[in-house]
Amino acid sequence: MSVEVVCGKCGKKVANMKMLKSIKDVIRPYNNKCPSCGQTLSTAEFSLDVQEN
């Protein structure tokens, strides 16, 4: 299973994980901003979409 973290504003993929980890750990390397559009990524405001491969 892999998990994609996607910016809610521009739809660009921020990260792709093979194992689940804290959303804080995922966005920290990007200074809590989308690397594509600069939108602030919040640990309090995110959604989870699950798709079967």
C-alpha positions as CSV (number, residue, x, y, z in Angstrom):
1,M,0.0,0.0,0.0
2,S,1.2,3.5,-0.8
3,V,-0.2,6.8,0.4
4,E,0.0,10.1,-1.5
5,V,-0.2,13.5,0.1
6,V,-1.7,16.0,-2.3
7,C,-2.1,19.8,-2.1
8,G,-5.7,20.7,-1.7
9,K,-5.2,23.9,-3.6
10,C,-3.3,22.9,-6.7
11,G,-3.6,19.1,-6.6
12,K,0.1,18.5,-6.9
13,K,1.6,15.5,-5.1
14,V,3.6,16.6,-2.1
15,A,4.8,13.2,-1.0
16,N,4.4,9.5,-1.6
17,M,4.8,7.2,1.4
18,K,5.2,3.4,1.5
19,M,4.4,3.3,5.2
20,L,2.0,5.5,7.2
21,K,3.5,8.2,9.3
22,S,2.4,11.4,11.0
23,I,1.3,14.2,8.7
24,K,3.6,16.5,10.6
25,D,6.5,14.4,9.6
26,V,5.4,14.5,6.0
27,I,5.0,18.2,5.6
28,R,7.9,19.3,7.9
29,P,10.6,19.0,5.1
30,Y,8.5,21.4,3.0
31,N,8.3,24.0,5.8
32,N,4.5,23.3,6.0
33,K,4.0,24.6,2.4
34,C,3.1,23.0,-0.9
35,P,6.4,22.9,-2.9
36,S,4.4,23.7,-6.1
37,C,2.1,26.6,-5.2
38,G,3.2,27.7,-1.7
39,Q,-0.2,27.0,-0.1
40,T,0.2,26.5,3.7
41,L,-0.4,22.8,4.5
42,S,-2.2,22.4,7.8
43,T,-2.1,19.3,10.1
44,A,-5.6,20.2,11.3
45,E,-7.2,20.5,7.9
46,F,-6.7,17.5,5.7
47,S,-8.8,14.8,4.2
48,L,-8.2,11.1,3.5
49,D,-9.2,9.6,0.2
50,V,-8.7,5.8,-0.2
51,Q,-8.5,4.2,-3.5
52,E,-8.0,0.5,-4.2
53,N,-5.2,-0.2,-6.7
